């Protein structure tokens, strides 16, 4: 008899859409009067957890592809007793382009994505026109897209793509603008005397 594969039981604090093959409706993910922030590629969850602790009036969804990281972040959410943070196990591009509801996200964070430095791999970079269009569509009016990278050439690439796209307003982003924790990767990078570059973009229209 062929062995039946059992579906994996979701972790506590893991967000599982009812259907992964359609765009969600706003009521499936939004809670009344609570802004939603998305952390694409949340990694070990340090940024997600600190944001959720600092902004208890907001809801946070981390998106992470690797199961081990998802389990670790969910465990740490429980340890800290956070009821405003969840994790979705899924690929970032698909989440933005096909799953998240339109006009539903207050802020979307993309911190240090893979820069794919080789020229032949540039097409794999997340920052592309199609992705920017998806981000613009899922942001609510006046919503913000916040991007940071440690890779100077990728930062220039992102600036050019954003300028060509033309639907975002670029905002100043001084370090003391608002609470914004540093990831472990950023702390390591800065300990080596290096800096990150960032874009703070507001949805127009």
Buried (B, 14 or more C-beta within 10 A) or exposed (E): EEEEEEEEEEBEBBBEBEEEEEBBEEEEBBEEEEBBBBBBBBBBBBBBBBBBBEBEEBBBBBBBBEEEBBBBBBBBBEEEEBEBBBBBBBBBBBBBBBBBBBEBBBBBBBBBBEBBEEEEEBEEBBBBEEBBBBBBBBBBEEBBBBBBBBBEEBBEBBBEBBEEBEBBEEEEBEEEEEEBBBBEBBEEBEEEEEEBBBBBBBBEE
